[in-house]
Amino acid sequence: MTESKIHDVIRSISNVNNDDFLENITCALARVIDADYVFIANLDDDKETIKTLTFCANGQIAGNISYPLKSSPCEKAICGELCIVSEDVRLSYPDDKLLIEMGIDAYAGMPLIDSQGQTKAILVAMFETPLSSSKDAESLFLLFSGLICKELEKNSYVDKLSLAKKVMEQSKSGVIVCNSDAEIIYTNQAFSSITGYSQQEVLGSNPNVLSSGKQGSSFYESMWDEILTKGYWEGEVIDKRKNGELFPNWLMISALTNEKLEATHYVSNFYDITDRKYAEKTIAFQANYNALTHFPNKFLFEKLLQARIDELSDDRKLAVLLVDIDFFKDINDFYGHRFGDELLKEVAKRLSLIINPSDTLAHFGSDDFAIIANNIDSQEQVDEYVNIIMESFADPFVINDINVKSTISCGAVCYPNSWPELDVFEMAEKAMYRAKGKGRNRSCFFSEVFHKNSMRRTELKNKLINVISNNGLDVFYQPIFCTKSKRVTKCEVLVRWRDGDQWITPFEFIPIAEEFGLITDIGKIVLNKACEFLRELKDIGFTDLVVSVNRSVYEFPVNDADNNQWVDVITSYGLMPSDFCFELTESVLAPDKSNSLTMLRNLQYHGSTIALDDFGTGYSSLSYLRRFPIDFLKIDQSFVKEMTDNFDDKIIVSTIIAMAKTLNIKIIAEGAETLDQVRVLTNLGCDYIQGYHFSKPLPPVNFIKYITNFTGGD
């Protein structure tokens, strides 16, 4: 390293102002070491990203950038090591997109360690050509890193001072600073806003300029005695603004002392509590009533409900109705929150005109309303009441000359009822959610059937947890016929649950598993059992059978790091990923499933194939088929079932097959039950057929017998 290079850098930074120091030193370093890029960057709080403070590109200051640390040479440098790669840095860090995009061949990076021993920044040089000698870069980085660190710390200190002043100026609390003689030397903007006095009007004055005379001399004597003995006082005072108006404020005074513990300054913070005083008068109302509609809130509703229950006579009932506005969020988002608030007021007004004078209407917040209906004789009376409420929403609401049709979902329950152990409100809530689940704009009564269904779901959930923990689920296999080879070359794995003497249908327990987070455990059981069975099939000579395993959207890992878990299970049995096809529903393709595409490509990379199940029944589009790596489309059985009798369904099937062939995607038709259906599908060019015409799903032993004796599709 020549002395002239050091002098060059020093000359570049010797006469610059503080604001230009970092820019000048990065450009100077870039020049003397022939670097194409040099930057100084801060480490973000997440410690996963750096953001440049100054960025010199080809000798000129460029715009700042953010740079992910993961899989980059900066990740090594930020850990406290000088990192120099003289050539082929892109080969050493192939996942660093920035190196690739900028065509970087050599790299030098050094952590900038502050006086506390913390690495919060980094100095980096990047070269588009190999670095012939790393010695100059290393020496200059070591020589000037300390100077850069000092400049960064100085900038940080200046920023903190600036921030402190900004905080003082932007504080909503009034601030007064007095010298040791209690003369005002500083006030902030909030002081002027609160009192009406400008800073110039009070500088040099005593703070008693604000005195209202409401506190006597003994009050101030006690205050100062506490300040002088304890160094601090706070309390409520009544002061006077410049215009003579009195105002209550909460005042805090602190004494600032020197090393001799002598008071050098006094700092007062105060804020106007006029609004708080007003709030104290209205707090009881706010605690019990909705601020928008002024109807009882949930807290008061529950108190009133318990009071009504306690007052019930033996021959009377009450009912609780919960009303939820359908798609209120969409209305809010489309028309705005003010419009939404007006709609809530109108809904409250309409409900208040419907209910009986003895009933109670409550508004819980947002779009949830509740009614306590008193003097109820029967469920039929409640049904009639609910119908009246539902019908009242047939007419649109007119808000700001805009007609809005708004429907509701309503849940209802009577009390007393057959389930005294259940909470009345929770029963009404469950009924309301069931009404929403059935499509909205309807009502649901918490009845015996409802209760039994709810208990059934809870019972199945608990049993399912136990079955999963004991690996008690069964796995069946349904053959898939290849129309070209006339052989069974695939099979679909289907989970089955036998509970005592009865089989629980997947249509019943799979949604429960998805709702309560059990589906991933079921998926693990199915994949492991499928691997065990396929291993057995290969050992007895069936070496070319591909097993299709269903996967729920809820089973997809959130993190990329977990994308190999299914492949790892397969290979742990000595099998190949190409032995497996993963069947997915269209929900996996939804835009919010950010890792789905990465996961599917990873599976294909290892050799597995991907099938899109129930095609045509969801929200498939050609854009999905182009963007996602799909190998097979499974035509839903609803089209196949009516295909030979319904010309439209046959056209749909024919179109799907033609489209798939254009996209180089193979077709599997589900639900083929007759020979006619098989022949039509074959003539249309369908690649694979699955259905009861060939076989229903079979337990492992029966499946082996089936494929051993299989003689052809007819």
Rosetta blueprint (number, residue, H / E / L):
1 M L
2 T L
3 E H
4 S H
5 K H
6 I H
7 H H
8 D H
9 V H
10 I H
11 R H
12 S H
13 I H
14 S H
15 N L
16 V L
17 N L
18 N H
19 D H
20 D H
21 F H
22 L H
23 E H
24 N H
25 I H
26 T H
27 C H
28 A H
29 L H
30 A H
31 R H
32 V H
33 I L
34 D L
35 A L
36 D L
37 Y E
38 V E
39 F E
40 I E
41 A E
42 N E
43 L E
44 D L
45 D L
46 D L
47 K L
48 E L
49 T E
50 I E
51 K E
52 T E
53 L E
54 T E
55 F E
56 C E
57 A E
58 N L
59 G L
60 Q E
61 I E
62 A E
63 G L
64 N L
65 I L
66 S E
67 Y E
68 P E
69 L L
70 K L
71 S L
72 S L
73 P H
74 C H
75 E H
76 K H
77 A H
78 I L
79 C L
80 G L
81 E L
82 L L
83 C E
84 I E
85 V E
86 S L
87 E L
88 D L
89 V H
90 R H
91 L H
92 S H
93 Y L
94 P L
95 D L
96 D L
97 K H
98 L H
99 L H
100 I H
101 E H
102 M H
103 G L
104 I L
105 D L
106 A E
107 Y E
108 A E
109 G E
110 M E
111 P E
112 L E
113 I E
114 D L
115 S L
116 Q L
117 G L
118 Q L
119 T E
120 K E
121 A E
122 I E
123 L E
124 V E
125 A E
126 M E
127 F E
128 E L
129 T L
130 P L
131 L L
132 S L
133 S L
134 S L
135 K H
136 D H
137 A H
138 E H
139 S H
140 L H
141 F H
142 L H
143 L H
144 F H
145 S H
146 G H
147 L H
148 I H
149 C H
150 K H
151 E H
152 L H
153 E H
154 K H
155 N H
156 S H
157 Y H
158 V H
159 D H
160 K H
161 L H
162 S H
163 L H
164 A H
165 K H
166 K H
167 V H
168 M H
169 E H
170 Q H
171 S L
172 K L
173 S L
174 G E
175 V E
176 I E
177 V E
178 C E
179 N E
180 S L
181 D L
182 A L
183 E L
184 I E
185 I E
186 Y E
187 T E
188 N L
189 Q H
190 A H
191 F H
192 S H
193 S H
194 I H
195 T H
196 G L
197 Y L
198 S L
199 Q H
200 Q H
201 E H
202 V H
203 L L
204 G L
205 S L
206 N L
207 P H
208 N H
209 V H
210 L H
211 S E
212 S L
213 G L
214 K L
215 Q L
216 G L
217 S H
218 S H
219 F H
220 Y H
221 E H
222 S H
223 M H
224 W H
225 D H
226 E H
227 I H
228 L H
229 T H
230 K H
231 G L
232 Y E
233 W E
234 E E
235 G E
236 E E
237 V E
238 I E
239 D E
240 K E
241 R L
242 K L
243 N L
244 G L
245 E L
246 L E
247 F E
248 P E
249 N E
250 W E
251 L E
252 M E
253 I E
254 S E
255 A E
256 L E
257 T E
258 N L
259 E L
260 K L
261 L L
262 E L
263 A E
264 T E
265 H E
266 Y E
267 V E
268 S E
269 N E
270 F E
271 Y E
272 D E
273 I L
274 T H
275 D H
276 R H
277 K H
278 Y H
279 A H
280 E H
281 K H
282 T H
283 I H
284 A H
285 F H
286 Q H
287 A H
288 N H
289 Y E
290 N L
291 A L
292 L L
293 T L
294 H L
295 F L
296 P E
297 N L
298 K H
299 F H
300 L H
301 F H
302 E H
303 K H
304 L H
305 L H
306 Q H
307 A H
308 R H
309 I H
310 D H
311 E H
312 L L
313 S L
314 D L
315 D L
316 R L
317 K E
318 L E
319 A E
320 V E
321 L E
322 L E
323 V E
324 D E
325 I E
326 D L
327 F L
328 F H
329 K H
330 D H
331 I H
332 N H
333 D H
334 F H
335 Y H
336 G L
337 H H
338 R H
339 F H
340 G H
341 D H
342 E H
343 L H
344 L H
345 K H
346 E H
347 V H
348 A H
349 K H
350 R H
351 L H
352 S H
353 L H
354 I H
355 I L
356 N L
357 P L
358 S L
359 D L
360 T E
361 L E
362 A E
363 H E
364 F E
365 G E
366 S L
367 D L
368 D E
369 F E
370 A E
371 I E
372 I E
373 A E
374 N E
375 N E
376 I E
377 D L
378 S L
379 Q H
380 E H
381 Q H
382 V H
383 D H
384 E H
385 Y H
386 V H
387 N H
388 I H
389 I H
390 M H
391 E H
392 S H
393 F L
394 A L
395 D L
396 P L
397 F E
398 V E
399 I E
400 N L
401 D L
402 I E
403 N E
404 V E
405 K L
406 S L
407 T L
408 I E
409 S E
410 C E
411 G E
412 A E
413 V E
414 C E
415 Y E
416 P L
417 N L
418 S L
419 W L
420 P L
421 E L
422 L L
423 D L
424 V H
425 F H
426 E H
427 M H
428 A H
429 E H
430 K H
431 A H
432 M H
433 Y H
434 R H
435 A H
436 K H
437 G H
438 K L
439 G L
440 R L
441 N L
442 R L
443 S E
444 C E
445 F E
446 F L
447 S L
448 E H
449 V H
450 F H
451 H H
452 K H
453 N H
454 S H
455 M H
456 R H
457 R H
458 T H
459 E H
460 L H
461 K H
462 N H
463 K H
464 L H
465 I H
466 N H
467 V H
468 I H
469 S H
470 N L
471 N L
472 G L
473 L L
474 D E
475 V E
476 F E
477 Y E
478 Q E
479 P E
480 I E
481 F E
482 C E
483 T L
484 K L
485 S L
486 K L
487 R E
488 V E
489 T E
490 K E
491 C E
492 E E
493 V E
494 L E
495 V E
496 R E
497 W E
498 R E
499 D E
500 G L
501 D L
502 Q E
503 W E
504 I E
505 T L
506 P H
507 F H
508 E H
509 F H
510 I H
511 P H
512 I H
513 A H
514 E H
515 E H
516 F L
517 G L
518 L L
519 I H
520 T H
521 D H
522 I H
523 G H
524 K H
525 I H
526 V H
527 L H
528 N H
529 K H
530 A H
531 C H
532 E H
533 F H
534 L H
535 R H
536 E H
537 L H
538 K H
539 D H
540 I L
541 G L
542 F L
543 T L
544 D L
545 L L
546 V E
547 V E
548 S E
549 V E
550 N E
551 R E
552 S L
553 V H
554 Y H
555 E H
556 F L
557 P L
558 V L
559 N L
560 D H
561 A H
562 D H
563 N L
564 N L
565 Q H
566 W H
567 V H
568 D H
569 V H
570 I H
571 T H
572 S H
573 Y L
574 G L
575 L L
576 M L
577 P H
578 S H
579 D H
580 F E
581 C E
582 F E
583 E E
584 L E
585 T L
586 E H
587 S H
588 V H
589 L H
590 A L
591 P L
592 D L
593 K L
594 S L
595 N L
596 S H
597 L H
598 T H
599 M H
600 L H
601 R H
602 N H
603 L H
604 Q H
605 Y H
606 H H
607 G L
608 S L
609 T E
610 I E
611 A E
612 L E
613 D E
614 D E
615 F E
616 G L
617 T L
618 G L
619 Y L
620 S L
621 S L
622 L H
623 S H
624 Y H
625 L H
626 R H
627 R H
628 F L
629 P L
630 I L
631 D L
632 F E
633 L E
634 K E
635 I E
636 D L
637 Q H
638 S H
639 F H
640 V H
641 K H
642 E L
643 M L
644 T L
645 D L
646 N L
647 F H
648 D H
649 D H
650 K H
651 I H
652 I H
653 V H
654 S H
655 T H
656 I H
657 I H
658 A H
659 M H
660 A H
661 K H
662 T H
663 L L
664 N L
665 I L
666 K E
667 I E
668 I E
669 A E
670 E L
671 G L
672 A L
673 E L
674 T L
675 L H
676 D H
677 Q H
678 V H
679 R H
680 V H
681 L H
682 T H
683 N H
684 L L
685 G L
686 C L
687 D L
688 Y E
689 I E
690 Q L
691 G L
692 Y L
693 H L
694 F L
695 S L
696 K L
697 P L
698 L E
699 P L
700 P H
701 V H
702 N H
703 F H
704 I H
705 K H
706 Y H
707 I H
708 T H
709 N H
710 F L
711 T L
712 G L
713 G L
714 D L
